[in-house]
Amino acid sequence: MNVVDIMTASPVTIRLERTLREALELMEKHSFKHLPVMSAGGHLVGVISDRDCRHALNSPFIMRAKWQDEALINTLQVRAVMTAAPIIIEPNAPAAEAARLMLTHRIGCLPVMRSETLIGIVTRSDILVAFMNMQRRYEAIAAHRHGTAEMAAVAEPKLHQK
């Protein structure tokens, strides 16, 4: 299984000059926790997470109805809070390599790049979903093999009776 098989293609992105409010609203609207950050020229320059935003606002829990500091959330730009020059991965890399990179560097996502172009994002959640899907497939194969073996054992005495 490769990164391209589990990534989110064409991720929602945000520009450097946007505010934390805009970043948080995008994350809430689309139900995710990471946004690739793009320059005006369309190049990947960073990643911002919901955790980055919470830390910038000195709040471990951002309440959607009223954020701690309205002026700060409306004026602080993504560029001030993002992780610059993020670790990236290629689409044909093994998914296990993505998991290893995330664990080693203690990060929650990897932008997926084909040459200079952002084509996707792979997150911890994507890795976990892939693991669960593989587990289900494994269990289905094991059940099928077990069922086939039982059918052969039941059919075997009938063959000997003839």
Legacy VTK file of the C-alpha trace (Angstrom):
# vtk DataFile Version 3.0
C-alpha trace
ASCII
DATASET POLYDATA
POINTS 162 float
0.000 0.000 0.000
1.348 3.403 -0.988
0.644 6.920 0.248
-1.459 7.645 -2.861
-3.823 4.845 -1.785
-4.653 6.432 1.581
-4.076 10.184 1.211
-6.679 12.893 0.864
-6.270 14.170 -2.690
-6.508 17.864 -3.566
-6.495 19.095 0.026
-8.026 22.380 1.107
-5.197 24.885 1.569
-4.734 28.319 3.055
-2.531 31.260 2.057
0.212 32.744 4.230
-1.508 36.072 4.764
-4.827 34.650 5.985
-5.787 34.948 9.656
-6.057 32.325 12.358
-9.816 32.827 12.328
-9.918 31.883 8.653
-7.724 28.834 9.290
-9.882 27.648 12.198
-13.088 28.231 10.257
-11.771 26.194 7.312
-10.744 23.363 9.643
-14.129 23.384 11.340
-16.075 23.565 8.067
-14.227 20.594 6.562
-13.735 18.624 9.811
-9.977 18.286 9.723
-7.008 19.462 11.762
-4.288 20.364 9.249
-4.014 22.832 6.390
-1.150 23.037 3.915
-0.030 26.672 3.654
0.610 28.066 0.184
2.517 31.102 -1.025
1.010 33.644 -3.424
2.865 31.778 -6.192
1.156 28.492 -5.295
4.131 26.820 -3.580
3.862 24.818 -0.380
5.576 26.811 2.380
4.173 25.272 5.562
1.473 23.464 7.468
-0.800 24.838 10.169
-2.720 22.662 12.619
-5.535 23.280 15.048
-2.970 22.739 17.817
-0.749 25.500 16.387
-3.742 27.836 16.522
-4.678 26.881 20.083
-1.113 27.446 21.285
-0.924 30.815 19.555
-4.122 31.871 21.298
-2.961 30.503 24.688
-5.980 28.265 24.832
-5.857 24.471 25.008
-9.547 24.468 24.113
-10.834 26.922 21.555
-14.507 27.493 22.082
-16.236 27.953 18.744
-18.716 30.530 20.048
-16.178 32.931 21.599
-12.443 32.756 21.176
-10.209 34.127 23.922
-8.854 37.149 22.098
-10.933 38.409 19.179
-8.337 40.959 18.110
-5.548 38.375 18.034
-7.529 35.753 16.138
-8.609 38.329 13.561
-5.164 39.835 12.966
-2.571 37.112 13.554
-1.577 35.664 10.200
-1.071 32.010 9.411
2.585 32.720 8.513
3.311 33.579 12.174
2.008 30.285 13.520
2.582 27.655 10.815
5.357 25.090 10.703
7.565 26.265 7.839
9.305 23.922 5.393
7.305 20.832 6.387
8.514 17.298 5.906
6.896 15.966 2.739
6.380 12.600 1.104
5.902 11.387 -2.457
2.695 9.634 -3.538
4.450 6.369 -4.452
6.206 6.057 -1.093
5.039 3.149 1.060
2.358 4.076 3.590
4.587 2.508 6.257
7.230 5.140 5.462
4.664 7.888 6.027
3.816 6.349 9.405
7.511 6.094 10.293
8.157 9.736 9.398
5.176 10.922 11.427
6.248 8.893 14.464
9.919 9.849 14.209
9.235 13.569 13.842
6.136 13.619 16.069
3.966 15.220 13.438
0.335 14.644 12.510
0.471 15.003 8.736
2.644 14.974 5.654
1.937 16.996 2.540
2.104 14.722 -0.502
4.134 16.237 -3.324
4.648 15.191 -6.922
7.671 17.206 -7.986
6.800 20.811 -6.992
3.037 20.232 -6.866
0.952 19.537 -3.774
-1.355 16.664 -4.698
-2.550 15.495 -1.297
-2.095 15.204 2.425
-1.747 12.093 4.563
-2.618 12.268 8.253
-2.477 10.043 11.312
-6.181 9.417 10.796
-5.550 8.214 7.223
-2.935 5.747 8.545
-5.339 4.464 11.219
-8.200 4.054 8.741
-5.867 2.153 6.391
-4.819 -0.108 9.263
-8.452 -0.824 10.184
-9.296 -1.591 6.543
-6.340 -3.971 6.275
-7.403 -5.689 9.500
-10.939 -6.185 8.147
-9.556 -7.641 4.901
-7.257 -9.959 6.828
-10.138 -11.166 9.003
-12.344 -11.720 5.941
-9.605 -13.751 4.222
-8.995 -15.760 7.392
-12.726 -16.435 7.770
-12.985 -17.473 4.124
-10.011 -19.849 4.450
-11.418 -21.274 7.665
-14.814 -21.753 6.011
-13.202 -23.457 3.006
-11.263 -25.815 5.269
-14.455 -26.714 7.176
-16.315 -27.364 3.927
-13.505 -29.616 2.707
-13.518 -31.560 5.983
-17.291 -32.039 5.796
-17.151 -33.030 2.106
-14.254 -35.464 2.624
-16.219 -38.245 4.403
-18.832 -38.152 1.630
-16.104 -38.773 -0.941
-14.916 -41.798 1.006
-18.434 -43.233 1.268
-18.767 -43.734 -2.482
LINES 1 163
162 0 1 2 3 4 5 6 7 8 9 10 11 12 13 14 15 16 17 18 19 20 21 22 23 24 25 26 27 28 29 30 31 32 33 34 35 36 37 38 39 40 41 42 43 44 45 46 47 48 49 50 51 52 53 54 55 56 57 58 59 60 61 62 63 64 65 66 67 68 69 70 71 72 73 74 75 76 77 78 79 80 81 82 83 84 85 86 87 88 89 90 91 92 93 94 95 96 97 98 99 100 101 102 103 104 105 106 107 108 109 110 111 112 113 114 115 116 117 118 119 120 121 122 123 124 125 126 127 128 129 130 131 132 133 134 135 136 137 138 139 140 141 142 143 144 145 146 147 148 149 150 151 152 153 154 155 156 157 158 159 160 161
